[in-house]
Amino acid sequence: MTKQVNKVNQSEQVFDAIHSVMHLYRARQLRGLRDTPHELTHMEYKAMGFFARHPRATQGDLVAHSGRDKAQLARLLKGLRDKQLLDAEADENDRRITRLSLSDEGKRIFNSLHDLGVQASSAAVTGMSAEQLAQLQTLLQQIRQNLEAD
């Protein structure tokens, strides 16, 4: 029984550490935009990333990819359009479908945030060997597979 309790405590500590690391990473990554006219939430940044990787995708594509609520994403995307960070155009085959892409300003802001993320991730692993990074990646992949199997 004691071994089982210790394993539970260790697993909780692992996830507390993962949560703490991700919180610090996101805070550092988004800190750079506080003084700009386009303050973004984490979800706005994630949506921008989706459209950076999938230009001319639709709101429905984002819903399917993220698993988020359609109404929540509609509000989020309207906000990004109002901030002029997303461009919208009607689909050439079906005018009822709106295709979304990052505007030039959206690309600039997203790339700036992405660069902050690269700096943050590089700083986070400073002093770790390639072998340690590979081991960490393998362990995290095992955790992901365990969670996906459930």
C-alpha positions in Angstrom: 0.0 0.0 0.0 2.8 2.4 0.9 4.5 1.9 -2.5 1.2 2.7 -4.3 0.7 5.9 -2.2 4.3 6.9 -3.1 3.7 6.3 -6.8 0.5 8.4 -6.6 2.4 11.2 -4.9 5.2 11.0 -7.4 2.8 11.1 -10.3 1.0 14.2 -8.8 4.4 15.9 -8.4 5.3 15.2 -12.0 2.1 16.8 -13.3 2.5 19.7 -10.9 6.0 20.2 -12.4 4.7 19.9 -16.0 1.9 22.4 -15.2 4.4 24.9 -13.6 6.8 24.6 -16.5 4.1 25.3 -19.0 2.7 28.2 -17.0 6.2 29.8 -16.9 6.8 29.1 -20.6 3.4 30.7 -21.6 4.0 33.7 -19.4 7.4 34.3 -20.8 6.2 33.8 -24.3 3.3 36.2 -24.1 5.0 38.8 -21.9 6.4 40.5 -25.0 3.0 41.7 -26.2 1.8 43.4 -23.0 2.9 46.9 -24.2 1.5 46.5 -27.8 -1.9 47.6 -29.0 -2.7 43.9 -29.6 -2.8 42.1 -26.3 -3.5 38.5 -26.9 -4.8 35.7 -24.8 -3.3 32.2 -25.0 -6.3 30.9 -27.0 -6.0 33.8 -29.5 -2.3 33.0 -30.0 -3.2 29.3 -30.5 -5.8 30.2 -33.1 -3.4 32.4 -34.9 -0.9 29.6 -34.9 -3.5 27.3 -36.5 -4.2 29.8 -39.3 -0.4 30.4 -39.7 0.0 26.7 -40.4 -3.3 26.3 -42.3 -3.9 29.5 -44.3 -7.5 29.7 -45.8 -8.9 27.2 -43.3 -12.3 27.7 -41.9 -13.8 28.2 -38.4 -15.1 24.6 -38.7 -11.5 23.4 -39.4 -10.4 25.1 -36.2 -13.3 23.6 -34.3 -12.4 20.1 -35.5 -8.7 20.6 -34.8 -9.1 22.0 -31.3 -12.2 20.3 -30.0 -13.3 23.7 -28.6 -16.9 25.0 -28.5 -18.0 26.4 -31.8 -19.6 29.5 -30.2 -16.5 30.2 -28.1 -14.3 30.0 -31.2 -16.7 32.2 -33.2 -16.3 35.0 -30.6 -12.5 34.5 -30.4 -12.2 34.7 -34.2 -14.5 37.8 -34.4 -12.1 39.4 -31.9 -9.1 38.6 -34.0 -10.9 39.9 -37.1 -11.8 43.1 -35.2 -8.2 43.6 -34.2 -7.4 43.1 -37.9 -5.2 40.1 -37.2 -7.2 37.8 -39.4 -8.4 38.3 -43.0 -11.6 36.7 -44.2 -12.7 35.9 -47.7 -15.6 34.0 -49.1 -14.8 30.5 -50.5 -14.8 30.7 -54.3 -16.9 27.6 -54.7 -19.4 28.2 -51.8 -19.9 31.8 -50.8 -21.4 30.7 -47.4 -18.0 29.4 -46.3 -15.5 32.0 -45.0 -11.8 31.3 -45.4 -9.5 32.8 -42.8 -5.8 33.7 -43.0 -3.4 35.8 -40.9 -3.3 39.4 -42.0 0.1 41.0 -42.6 -0.1 42.5 -39.0 -1.3 39.1 -37.7 1.8 37.4 -39.3 4.1 40.0 -37.8 2.6 39.6 -34.3 2.5 35.8 -34.6 6.1 35.6 -35.8 7.2 37.9 -33.0 5.4 35.6 -30.4 6.8 32.5 -32.0 10.3 34.0 -31.7 9.7 34.6 -28.0 8.6 31.0 -27.7 11.8 29.8 -29.3 13.9 32.0 -27.0 11.9 30.7 -24.0 12.3 27.1 -24.9 16.0 27.5 -25.6 16.4 29.2 -22.2 14.4 26.4 -20.5 16.7 23.7 -21.7 20.0 25.5 -21.2 22.6 23.2 -19.7 20.8 20.0 -20.9 22.7 17.6 -23.2 21.2 16.3 -26.4 21.0 13.0 -24.7 19.0 14.4 -21.8 16.7 16.3 -24.2 16.1 13.0 -26.1 15.3 11.2 -22.9 12.9 13.9 -21.7 11.1 13.9 -25.1 10.8 10.0 -24.9 9.4 10.2 -21.4 6.9 12.9 -22.3 5.8 10.9 -25.4 5.2 7.9 -23.1 3.0 10.1 -20.8 1.1 11.3 -23.9 0.6 7.8 -25.2 -0.7 6.6 -21.8 -3.2 9.5 -21.6 -4.4 8.9 -25.2 -4.9 5.2 -24.5 -7.4 6.0 -21.8 
